[in-house]
């Protein structure tokens, strides 16, 4: 089972897009929250797209 972690988001390169297959909708919401909280610390912008039907979260990291 995949998870959205701070380490996974830190490891992403600028311009990289990563898709996370998650177990349920709550995990999607939690992952989105982690990304938005971490962007200020990493001085970047995370764009998040949520597919609740397939429990899939797609995150793109962009440099500021």
Secondary structure, DSSP 8 states (H G I E B T S, - for coil): -----HHHHHH--TT-EEEEE-SSHHHHHHHHHHHHHHHHHHTEEEEEEEETTTTEEEEEEEE-
